[in-house]
Amino acid sequence: MTNDREKIAELWEKTDAAWWDNADDPEIRLITVRPDEGEWWDSPGLVIATAKMVVAAVTGGKPEIGDNAKVDL
């Protein structure tokens, strides 16, 4: 966790005002995350993926809704 005020100001967006008045709020902190693995998906989109899942449920098959891979970081 860090209190890097310059980075907080750089990352500040208008939507953050839902929780804080402005980027100068002393309660704001940044959390640094260092993942050791990740996973990605490439799918055709919600409508097509949903249709494929419905067809699979009706036919008893397994839906093919895109590619997926895991990576070590």
N, C-alpha and C positions, 0 to 999 in steps of 0.2 A: 504494500500500500504506500502511496506517495501523496505529498501535498504540493506537487509541482504546479504552482499558480500559472506559470506561462503556458504549460501544456493544457491545463484546465481551460484557460481563456481561448486557446486555439481550437479545442474540441467543442466549445460551447455552441449550442444551437437554440433557436427560439423555443423549441418544444421542451427544453430543459427547464424553462420557467414554470412548468407545471409542478416542479418539486422545489426549486430554489428561485429567489428573486433575481439573481444575476450571477455571473461567473465569479464574482468577488466573495460570495457567501463562504465564510470560514468553515462551514460544515462539509463542503465538497471535498472528496478524496478520489484518487484514481487507483484502480486495482490493476496490477500487471499480472497477466496470465501467460504461462509458458507451457503450451500443450505438448504432449509427447506423441500424440497420434491424432489423426483427423479422418473424416469420412465425407465423401461428396456423392451427390445424386444428380443425375441428368434425366429429367422426365419430360413427357410431352405436354404437360400442363394439367391443370386441375380437371377440366371437363373431360379430356380424353382419358386421363388416368382413372377418373371415377367410372367412366363407361367401361373401361377394361376390367376394373375390379368387379363391376356388376356382372359382366359377361362371365368372368371366372367363377363368381359365386353361383351363378345359375348353372353353369356347365360342370362345376366341380374341378375346374382346372386352376392353374396358378397364373396370375396376371403377369404379363411382361410389360412393366411400366417404366422402363428406362435402365440406364447404366448406374452402377454403384461401385465404388472402390474405397479401400482403406489405405492410408499412407502413414508411415512412421515419420515423425518430424525430428 
